[in-house]
Amino acid sequence: MVTSSGEEGILVRGIAVLSPSRLLVSDWTNHTLRLVDSVNGGVLSQVSLPCCPWRVCLLGGGGAAVLLNYKKKIQCVRINGDTLSLDRSIDVKGDPVGISAFDSSNIVVSYQNPGRVEMMTMGGRVIDAVDNQKAGKQLFQNPYFIVTSNNDDIFVSDWGTDTITQMDVSLQITRIFTSPMLTLPCGIVSVSTDQLLVANRDSHSIVVLNPTNGTLTPLLGQADGIQYPVAVAWCPASKKLYVGRACSQPAVSVFCLK
């Protein structure tokens, strides 16, 4: 899926669901952000980027944002029907690795080197932040993915500490989840207020985290075709889970969880 003719394997760092038939996929290998027909796997539109793209998230008003880690930028993208075009970019102070839209005007961004999480406006103004120094302990190491839930909780997966950190709207730590089932946790997606799906790269698994009671339950594994999962996205309308892999084709695998 999402491979054009003549291309080699794609490393997908981020996936966002536009509709039951449309995905945004960040193609690390070819420095592009792609609009993909998720039914037949065809590439409908793409924009070239100046470096390898990391995570991608949808924004209000029909746009999206993709992280350019090596350029220390957030690149905004316009979506007009089935056409993508580059919009403005936002300079950030650090190496951004995770991004999620919090509401119509704010985003949450995580960084590595050093680990940090910021709430900022779409204009790039930092509203609040939390890092190891502010927390007074080693909180973040590689906080590579971040997601907001329906009740405004923020969850950060850290594959350096094998943890999922839960924060409130003020970036106050409310809980840190640890478990032997969390092995290099990467992609994380909110399905409901009591269900998060977490991709564990090195154990080749997808697990369900219930943040209400802290339980983790196996969902998919190698026997189901999971291999080095990195990015995940959920389509509530079709009940499909999209998994981007850090290995050879297919770049994105689709699982129906009805």
C-alpha positions as CSV (number, residue, x, y, z in Angstrom):
1,M,0.0,0.0,0.0
2,V,1.1,3.6,-0.8
3,T,4.1,2.6,-2.9
4,S,4.4,4.2,-6.3
5,S,5.9,2.4,-9.3
6,G,9.7,2.0,-9.2
7,E,10.0,2.9,-5.5
8,E,11.7,0.9,-2.8
9,G,10.3,0.2,0.6
10,I,8.7,3.1,2.5
11,L,9.2,3.9,6.2
12,V,6.0,5.4,7.5
13,R,6.5,7.7,10.5
14,G,3.0,9.0,10.7
15,I,-0.6,8.3,9.6
16,A,-3.8,10.4,9.9
17,V,-7.3,9.4,8.8
18,L,-9.2,12.0,6.7
19,S,-12.1,9.8,5.9
20,P,-13.0,6.1,5.6
21,S,-11.3,6.2,2.1
22,R,-8.5,8.8,2.6
23,L,-5.3,8.7,4.6
24,L,-2.4,11.1,5.1
25,V,0.9,9.2,5.2
26,S,4.4,10.6,5.9
27,D,6.9,8.9,3.7
28,W,10.2,9.0,5.5
29,T,12.2,7.4,2.7
30,N,11.1,9.7,-0.2
31,H,10.7,12.9,1.8
32,T,7.0,13.3,1.0
33,L,3.6,13.6,2.6
34,R,1.0,11.6,0.6
35,L,-2.7,11.7,0.3
36,V,-3.7,8.0,-0.2
37,D,-6.8,6.2,-1.3
38,S,-7.1,3.7,1.5
39,V,-9.4,1.5,-0.6
40,N,-7.1,0.7,-3.4
41,G,-3.8,2.1,-2.1
42,G,-3.3,4.6,-4.8
43,V,-1.5,7.9,-4.2
44,L,-3.9,10.8,-5.0
45,S,-1.5,13.7,-4.3
46,Q,1.8,14.4,-2.6
47,V,4.0,17.2,-1.6
48,S,7.8,17.1,-1.4
49,L,9.5,18.1,1.9
50,P,13.0,19.3,2.6
51,C,13.8,16.5,4.9
52,C,12.4,13.2,6.3
53,P,8.9,13.8,7.7
54,W,7.9,12.5,11.1
55,R,4.5,12.6,12.6
56,V,1.4,14.1,10.9
57,C,-1.9,15.3,12.5
58,L,-5.1,16.9,11.2
59,L,-5.9,20.5,12.0
60,G,-9.1,22.4,12.1
61,G,-10.2,24.1,8.9
62,G,-9.2,21.3,6.5
63,G,-5.5,21.3,7.0
64,A,-2.8,19.2,8.5
65,A,0.7,19.5,10.1
66,V,3.7,17.3,9.6
67,L,6.9,17.4,11.7
68,L,10.3,18.2,10.1
69,N,12.5,17.0,12.9
70,Y,15.9,17.7,11.3
71,K,14.8,21.3,10.3
72,K,13.2,22.1,13.7
73,K,9.9,23.0,12.0
74,I,6.2,22.1,11.8
75,Q,5.1,22.2,8.2
76,C,1.4,23.1,7.7
77,V,-0.3,21.6,4.7
78,R,-3.6,22.6,2.9
79,I,-6.0,19.9,1.8
80,N,-8.3,20.9,-1.0
81,G,-10.4,17.9,-2.1
82,D,-7.8,15.4,-3.2
83,T,-5.0,17.9,-3.6
84,L,-2.2,18.7,-1.1
85,S,-0.2,21.9,-1.1
86,L,2.3,23.4,1.3
87,D,1.2,26.2,3.6
88,R,3.2,28.2,6.2
89,S,5.7,26.6,8.6
90,I,6.3,27.1,12.3
91,D,9.9,27.2,13.7
92,V,10.3,25.4,17.0
93,K,13.2,25.3,19.6
94,G,14.1,21.6,19.6
95,D,13.8,18.4,17.7
96,P,10.0,17.7,17.4
97,V,9.0,14.0,17.3
98,G,5.3,13.9,18.3
99,I,2.3,16.1,17.5
100,S,-1.4,16.1,18.2
101,A,-4.1,18.7,17.7
102,F,-5.6,19.6,21.1
103,D,-8.4,21.8,19.9
104,S,-9.2,24.2,17.0
105,S,-6.4,26.6,18.0
106,N,-3.8,24.7,20.0
107,I,-1.5,21.7,19.4
108,V,0.7,19.6,21.7
109,V,4.2,18.8,20.6
110,S,6.8,16.5,22.1
111,Y,10.6,16.8,21.6
112,Q,13.7,14.7,22.1
113,N,17.2,15.9,23.1
114,P,16.1,16.8,25.7
115,G,12.7,15.2,26.3
116,R,10.0,17.9,26.5
117,V,6.2,18.4,25.9
118,E,4.7,21.8,24.9
119,M,1.3,23.1,24.4
120,M,1.4,25.9,21.8
121,T,-0.9,28.0,19.6
122,M,-1.0,27.4,15.9
123,G,1.0,30.6,15.7
124,G,3.9,28.9,17.5
125,R,3.5,30.7,20.9
126,V,4.3,28.2,23.7
127,I,1.5,28.3,26.3
128,D,2.9,25.8,28.8
129,A,5.6,23.1,28.8
130,V,6.9,20.2,31.0
131,D,10.3,18.6,30.9
132,N,12.6,16.6,33.1
133,Q,13.9,19.7,34.9
134,K,10.4,21.0,35.7
135,A,9.3,17.6,36.8
136,G,12.4,17.1,39.0
137,K,13.1,13.7,37.6
138,Q,13.9,11.7,34.4
139,L,10.4,11.9,32.9
140,F,11.0,11.8,29.2
141,Q,13.7,10.2,27.1
142,N,12.3,9.5,23.7
143,P,8.7,10.7,23.8
144,Y,8.1,9.9,20.1
145,F,4.3,9.8,19.9
146,I,1.6,11.9,21.5
147,V,-2.2,11.8,21.3
148,T,-5.1,13.7,22.9
149,S,-8.3,11.8,23.9
150,N,-11.9,12.8,23.7
151,N,-11.9,14.0,27.3
152,D,-8.9,16.3,26.8
153,D,-6.3,13.9,28.4
154,I,-2.9,13.9,26.7
155,F,-0.9,10.6,26.4
156,V,2.8,10.4,25.5
157,S,4.5,7.1,24.5
158,D,8.2,7.0,25.4
159,W,10.2,4.2,23.9
160,G,13.3,5.2,25.9
161,T,11.5,4.5,29.2
162,D,8.9,2.0,28.0
163,T,6.1,4.1,29.5
164,I,2.9,5.9,28.6
165,T,2.5,9.2,30.4
166,Q,-0.9,10.7,31.0
167,M,-1.3,14.5,31.4
168,D,-4.2,17.0,31.8
169,V,-4.9,20.2,29.9
170,S,-2.3,22.0,32.1
171,L,0.3,19.4,31.3
172,Q,0.2,18.1,34.9
173,I,1.2,14.5,35.1
174,T,-1.8,12.4,36.3
175,R,-0.4,8.9,35.8
176,I,2.5,7.0,34.3
177,F,1.7,3.5,32.9
178,T,4.4,0.8,33.0
179,S,4.1,-2.8,32.1
180,P,6.2,-5.7,30.6
181,M,3.7,-5.4,27.7
182,L,5.1,-2.0,26.8
183,T,8.3,-2.7,24.8
184,L,9.5,0.2,22.8
185,P,6.0,1.8,22.6
186,C,5.6,3.9,19.5
187,G,2.4,4.8,17.8
188,I,-0.6,5.5,20.1
189,V,-4.2,6.3,19.2
190,S,-7.3,7.1,21.2
191,V,-10.3,4.9,20.3
192,S,-12.5,6.0,23.2
193,T,-12.2,7.5,26.7
194,D,-11.3,4.0,28.1
195,Q,-9.3,2.6,25.1
196,L,-6.0,3.5,23.7
197,L,-4.2,1.4,21.1
198,V,-0.4,1.2,21.5
199,A,2.1,-0.2,19.0
200,N,5.1,-1.9,20.5
201,R,7.8,-2.0,17.9
202,D,10.1,-4.7,19.3
203,S,7.5,-7.1,20.5
204,H,5.6,-6.9,17.2
205,S,2.3,-6.2,19.0
206,I,-0.7,-3.9,19.4
207,V,-2.1,-3.7,22.9
208,V,-5.1,-2.0,24.4
209,L,-4.5,0.4,27.3
210,N,-7.5,1.2,29.6
211,P,-6.4,4.5,31.2
212,T,-9.3,4.3,33.7
213,N,-7.9,1.2,35.5
214,G,-4.5,0.9,34.0
215,T,-5.0,-2.5,32.5
216,L,-3.3,-3.6,29.2
217,T,-4.7,-6.3,27.0
218,P,-3.1,-7.9,23.9
219,L,-4.9,-7.2,20.7
220,L,-2.8,-8.1,17.6
221,G,0.6,-9.8,17.3
222,Q,2.9,-11.5,14.8
223,A,0.4,-14.2,14.1
224,D,-1.9,-11.5,12.8
225,G,0.7,-9.9,10.6
226,I,2.1,-7.3,12.9
227,Q,5.8,-6.7,12.3
228,Y,7.8,-3.7,13.7
229,P,4.7,-1.5,14.1
230,V,5.6,2.2,14.4
231,A,2.6,4.5,13.4
232,V,-1.1,3.7,14.1
233,A,-4.3,5.5,13.1
234,W,-7.9,4.6,13.8
235,C,-11.0,5.2,11.6
236,P,-14.1,5.1,13.8
237,A,-16.5,5.1,10.9
238,S,-15.1,1.9,9.3
239,K,-13.6,0.4,12.5
240,K,-10.3,0.0,10.7
241,L,-6.8,0.2,12.3
242,Y,-4.0,1.4,10.0
243,V,-0.5,0.3,11.0
244,G,2.7,1.8,9.6
245,R,5.7,-0.5,9.7
246,A,9.5,0.0,10.1
247,C,10.3,-2.7,7.6
248,S,9.7,-3.8,4.0
249,Q,6.4,-3.6,2.2
250,P,3.5,-3.3,2.8
251,A,4.2,0.2,4.2
252,V,0.7,0.3,5.8
253,S,-1.3,-2.7,6.9
254,V,-5.0,-2.5,7.5
255,F,-6.9,-4.4,10.2
256,C,-10.7,-4.5,10.6
257,L,-11.6,-4.5,14.3
258,K,-15.4,-4.7,14.0
